[in-house]
Amino acid sequence: MAVPIKIYLRKECCQKVENVVNEKIAAEKSVGYRTYSVIRKIFVYLLSLLIIIAAMLFATNKSPNKSMFGYRYYTVLTDSMVPEFSSGDMVFVKLANADSINTGDVITFNPSSGSEAYLTHRVIEKLNDYQGTGVTCFKTKGDANDAEDSFLIDEGRVIGKVQFHVPKMGTIVRFVQLRWYFVLPLIALMIVFLKLMKYYFSLQGENNKLGDLSDSEQSKE
C-alpha cells in the first residue's frame, strides 16, 4: 500500500504547485489587464466626449454667436489675459445683461459694431448712466496688458461673463473644424493601437504561463 500512497501524495503535491503557479499567473495577468483596461476606458470615454461636444457645438458651426443652454463658446487667440487663460484655451461665456456685471468680472464683448471680432477682458470700472444717457458702459483691461483698453464698452456690445475655461480645447476644436478629414483615420489608428495592446498583454500572459508550467514539470522530474 506504500506505493499508491506515495503516488497519491506526489500527485496532490504537484496539483498544489500547479494551482499556486496558476494563481500567480492569473494575478500578474490581472494586474496587466486592469492597467490596460483603465487606460483604455479613460481614453475611449474622453475621446468620445470630446468628439460629441465638438460635433454638437462647434464642428459644423463656426459662427461666433453659437450658443447652447445660455452659453457661448470662444477660442482665445491672444495672451492678453495670462495667467487667467491663454491663447488656444476655450472660454465658456454665460449670456448676461449689464445689471449682473460688476467690476472684476471677466466679460466677452464686441469692441466695434462694424467688426465680427470679440475680446475677453476684465472689467476695471462700471459706469452706470454714462453721461446721463441711461446707458451702462464698462472700462476693460487685459490682465497681461500694461494699459487699459482705449475704448469704452456700452452694454449693447457685451455678450456675457466668462464662467470657466478649458485649457487648449479651442486649439483642438479648431483642428476638428479645419482638419476634420484627419479625425476618422486618427480614431482608427487609436483603435488599432488598443487592439495591439490587448494582444500584447494576452501573449505576455500566455508566455509566462508556459514558462512557469515548464519549470513546474522540470521540478516534478
Secondary structure as the mmCIF struct_conf table of DSSP 4:
data_model
#
loop_
_struct_conf.conf_type_id
_struct_conf.id
_struct_conf.beg_label_comp_id
_struct_conf.beg_label_asym_id
_struct_conf.beg_label_seq_id
_struct_conf.end_label_comp_id
_struct_conf.end_label_asym_id
_struct_conf.end_label_seq_id
HELX_RH_AL_P HELX_RH_AL_P1 ALA A 2 ILE A 53
HELX_RH_PI_P HELX_RH_PI_P1 ALA A 54 PHE A 58
TURN_TY1_P TURN_TY1_P1 ALA A 59 THR A 60
TURN_TY1_P TURN_TY1_P2 PRO A 64 ASN A 65
STRN STRN1 SER A 67 MET A 68
TURN_TY1_P TURN_TY1_P3 PHE A 69 GLY A 70
STRN STRN2 TYR A 71 THR A 75
BEND BEND1 THR A 78 ASP A 79
TURN_TY1_P TURN_TY1_P4 SER A 80 GLU A 84
TURN_TY1_P TURN_TY1_P5 SER A 87 GLY A 88
STRN STRN3 MET A 90 LEU A 95
HELX_RH_3T_P HELX_RH_3T_P1 ALA A 98 SER A 100
TURN_TY1_P TURN_TY1_P6 THR A 103 GLY A 104
STRN STRN4 VAL A 106 PHE A 109
BEND BEND2 PRO A 111 PRO A 111
TURN_TY1_P TURN_TY1_P7 SER A 113 GLY A 114
STRN STRN5 LEU A 119 LEU A 127
TURN_TY1_P TURN_TY1_P8 ASN A 128 ASP A 129
HELX_RH_3T_P HELX_RH_3T_P2 TYR A 130 GLY A 132
BEND BEND3 THR A 133 GLY A 134
STRN STRN6 CYS A 137 LYS A 141
TURN_TY1_P TURN_TY1_P9 ASP A 143 ALA A 144
BEND BEND4 ASP A 146 ALA A 147
BEND BEND5 SER A 150 PHE A 151
STRN STRN7 ILE A 153 ASP A 154
HELX_RH_3T_P HELX_RH_3T_P3 GLU A 155 ARG A 157
STRN STRN8 VAL A 158 VAL A 166
TURN_TY1_P TURN_TY1_P10 PRO A 167 LYS A 168
HELX_RH_AL_P HELX_RH_AL_P2 MET A 169 LEU A 178
HELX_RH_AL_P HELX_RH_AL_P3 TRP A 180 LYS A 220
#
